[in-house]
Amino acid sequence: MKILKLFLLLTLLSATTCDHEEDYNTEPTKSIWISDALFSLSQNEYPNIKAIAWWHENFDNSQLRIDSSPESLLTYQNKIANPIFVTTPVFANNKLQAPNQGIYHSAYPDFGGTEDVVSTTAITDFESLAGKPIVWAYFSNNWYTNIQFPTAAVNTISNAGKVPFIRIMPRTNFDEGAIDPNYSLANIINGNFDAELNAWAAAAASTNIPLLAEFGTEINGDWFPWSGLYNGADNTAYGDPNLADGPERFRDAYRHVIDICNANGATNITWFFHVNASSEPVNNWNTIANYYPGDNYIDWLGVSVYGPQEANEDYETFRDILTPAYQELSSLSNKPIAVLELGITEL
């Protein structure tokens, strides 16, 4: 086993200095998956992808941090050092633009299990490990029992010289697999939280800094309470009888949030539409396109791409996971695409 690990490490060190695609005939490892992912992006195999963000956290039984092993850290450092991964954001009218050349390098830099324990130390620690700065720092704005703009977290990230990226998470708790008892998509559409959302939007506008935000992360999955599955699924009692209620409710709830922000002058927010690479459940009503709020509302498209998150899960390559979702997103809009969550556990 030690000889095999040494062989893999020597192979990896050699591969990271080459300018051609790796050809591994060895058992898959996290290092190989990282190398393959960042190589394919650096070779412009997915030309609409203009940003990536590594999910740097070990939760439950996962080891997603880039320093989960010396080999994985070394691979990440060597591959991300490629100048195609750029660190200076470009804005126009307070909206994040695709870089003039290259792909933005960003991260969720381990802000705790609740994803909202934002600190400068976490940002600088990740950048020190990666050997490269990040453009944005990604964190969650959990609504819990009230909706509040995350002023302290935004200021911490902005003062660190990074762009705050707010994941708006309409959840009372962290329970999965069911609709939220308070923040259903229907309640949001019906205006039950408009007073709080107006205050949130006014606070966002008052920052006078460019912000990034998304509502309803990985909407086509079956885990979060805002999932289309738990908010009407394929019923047709709401809205257009030709559209499935779950996706239609999400589309209208997201539009409602953005309309409120715009009405309060929060035009300093770049809005992302964030889906999972694979839809769960796999049904015709649960396609990415059915959830899309439209180009008039959304500035960037986004996707989560994870290899195995626990060592006993089935292995899939980065390309196998990304390619179908990339094709669907690219056919949906010509907006730039970000891999908003990128990660794999140690295998």
N, C-alpha and C positions, 0 to 999 in steps of 0.2 A: 504493500500500500504506500509506504514512504517513497519507494522508487517511482511508482506511478505518479504521485503528487509532484515529485521533483521533475519528472518528465513533462508534466502538464505545465508547470511553472516555466521551465526553460522554453517550451514551445510558445507559451504566451509572451514571454519577454522578447523572443525573436519576432513574433508576429506583430507586436506593437510598433516595431521599427520599420515595417514594410509598408509599401504603398499599394499593395494588392490585397484582394480579399483572402481571408484566412481559409484554409482547407483543413479542417480538423477531422481526424479519423479516431478520435478518442471519445470517451464517455462525456456527455454534456456536463458543463459546470456553469456556475454563475459567471465566472470570468469570461468564458466563451460566449455566453449569451450577451453580456455587456459589450464585448468586442464586436460581435456580429451586429448588434443594434446600432451602435454608434458609427460603425463602418458603413452600414447601408445608408444611414442618414448623411454621412459625409460625402457619399458618392452620388447624392442627388437622386436616389432611387424613388424618393417621394417628394417631388419638387414643390408641392404645396405646403409641406411642413416647414414652418418658419420659427418654431420654438419647441423646446423640450424642458421638462421639469422632473427631476428625479424625486421619488418619494423616499425620503431619508428617515426611516423609522423602523424599529423592530417592535411589532405589536403581536399579541397572542403568540403563535408558534413561528412567526416569520422572522427572517433576518434580512431585511430590505436595505439597511444602511449600506452605504458604499464601503465602509470599513468593516464589514462583517467578516472579512478574512484579508490577510495581506495580499493574496492574489487578486481578489476583486478590487481592492483599493488601487493597486498598481495599474490594473487594466483601466479603471475609470480615469485615473489621473492621466495616463498616456493617451487615451482616446479623446478625452475632452480637451486636451491641450491643442488639438487640431484647430488652427485659426478659423475654420468654418464655424465654430461655436463661439458666437460673439457675445459681448457683455455690456454693450452700450445701447440703451433703448432709443428708438426714434418715435417722436410724437408729432402729430399735426392736429391742431384744434383740440388739444387735450386727449386725443385718442391714440392709443398705441398702434403704430404702423408696423408692417412687416419690415425686417431689416433690409437695408439697401443691398446687402450681400450677406449670406450666411444664415445661421440659425441661432436664436437666442438660447442662452444657457441659464436655467433657473432651477428652483427646487422648493420642495416642502422640507425645511431644514430641522425636522424633529422638534416641533412645538408641543410635544406631549401627547398623551393618549386622547385627550379631548381636542387636540389640534388647535388650541387657542392660547397656549401658554407661550406667548410671543416674547422673545428676548433678543437683544443684540448679540449675546454670547452664542446662541444657537446659530445665528447667521454667520458670524465670523468663524465659528468652529467648522461649519460645513465648507466654507470657502477655503479654509486652511487645509482641510482634508482633500478637497477636490483640486487644489492648486490653481483655482480660477474663480473669479467673482461670479455672482449670479445677477440677473436682471431683476427678477421679482422674487419675493418671498410669499409663499402660499399659506394661508391659514383659514380656519373656520370661524364664522360668525354664527354660533349656535344660538337659536332663539330661546331655548329653554322655556321659562314662564313669562318672559317679556322680550320684546323686540327692541334692541338698542344698537345704535351705530358703534362699532368698536374703535372709538377714538384713540384710546391708549395704544392699542396694537398698531393702528395705522401710523401714529406718530413715531413709535419705536422703529418701525420698518423704514419709514421715510427718513428719519434722522440718521439711520444707518446707511443712507445713500441708495436704498433699493426701492423698487416700486411695490406698494402694497397690493396684494391680490386677495380679495375677500371672497371666500366660499360662503354664500348665503345658505344656511342650513335650517330650513323650517321644521325643527323637531323639538318636542318637549323633553325627550330623553333619548337614550341611545338604543332603545329597543328596535329590532329589525323584524321584517316579515309581516308588518301590518300597518294600516293607516295610522297617522298620528291622531291622538285623541283631541287635539286642539287645532293644529295647523293643517287641516286638510286643504287640498287645492280648491275645493268648492268654497270653503270659508274665506280663502284669500280672494277668489274671484268676486265673491259677494260683498266684499268691502269690510269684513269684520275687523280687519286690522289696519284700515286706512289711516287712522290717526297716528298709530305707531310708525307706519311706513312713511308717512309724510315727514315725521320728525327725523326718521333715519335718513331720508333723502336730503332734507335741509342740512343735516350735519355733514353728510358727504359733500354737498356743495360748498360748505363753509371751510373745508380743508384747503381749498384753492390749490390742490395738487392733483395730478393725474392718478386715477385709481383704476384697478382692474377688478372685475366682479363676475361671478356666475351665480345662477339660481338653480337649485335642483340638480346637484351633481349626479352623474351616471343614471339619468332618468329612465333609461331602457333596461335597467337591472331590476331584480326582484328583492332587493335588500332594504333600501331606504324607504321611509314611510311616504315619501312623495312619488314613489314609483307609480307608473301608469297602471300597473296591475292592481294596486290597492285604491285607486281613485277612479274607478269605473271600468277599467280593462276594456273589453270589446263591446260593452253595452252601448246603446245609441239613444239613451233617454235625454242626454244633455246636448244642447246646441244642434249642430248639423246632423240629421239622422243618417247621413252617409259616412260619418266619421266615428271612429271608436272614441268612447268617452274619456278613457284614461289619457291618451295622447292629446286630445283636444283640450281637456281641462288644464293639462300642463302648459300647453301653448298659450292659452288665455291667461293663466295665472302669471306666467313669466312676462307676457305683454303688459299685464296690469302693473306689475312691479316697476317695469321700465317706464311706463307712462307716468307713474307717480314721481319717479326720480326726475324725469325730464320736466314735469310741471313745476318742480321745486328748484329747477336750475342746476341739477346734478348732471350736467352734460360733460363733466370731467371723468365719467366712468366709461371704460371700454368694456363692453358686454361680451361674454363668452357663452357658447352653447356647448355643454360638456356631456358627452355620452360615454358609455362603456364600449370597448371594442366588439364585444359580443352581446347580443340581446338575450335576456332571460325574463320570461319564457320565450322560446323560439316560435313565434306565431306571426301571421301576416299583419295583424294589427299593431304589433310591437316593433315596427321598423323605425330606424332613426328618423327617416324623413317625416313620419307622422307627427313627431314632436316639435319640429322646427318652427320657431316663432316667426321666421322670415328675415330676409336681408335688411329690411327697414328697421329691425330691432337689434340684430346681432352683428357684432363687428368681427369676431373670430369664432372659428369652430374648434372644438377640443375633444380629445379622446384619451381614455385610460388604456394603457398597454402594460399588462403584467404577465410575466412568466409565472411559474409556480410560486405561490405565496407560502406554501408549506412544502417540505421536502418530499412528502408522499404524493403530491399532486402530479397529474400527467404533464409531461414536458412538451412545450410547443416553442418553436423558434419565434423570434421577434417578427420576422416577415410573415409567418403563418398567422399570427395574431392580428397584426396591423393591416395587412393588405386588403381583406374584405371591407373593413370599416373605412379605410382610406378611400377606397373606390366609391363607397356609398356617400361619404362626406363630399368628395370631389364632384360627384354628380349632382349633389344637392345645391352647392353654391361655389362661387370662385373666391370666397373669403379665405384668408390664410388659416392654416390648421396648426394647432399646438398639441403635442403629446403632453397633456397636462399632468398625468401621473404615469411615471415610468419606473418599473422596479421588478425585482426577482429575488427570491430567497436563496440562501446557500443550499446547494443540492448535495 
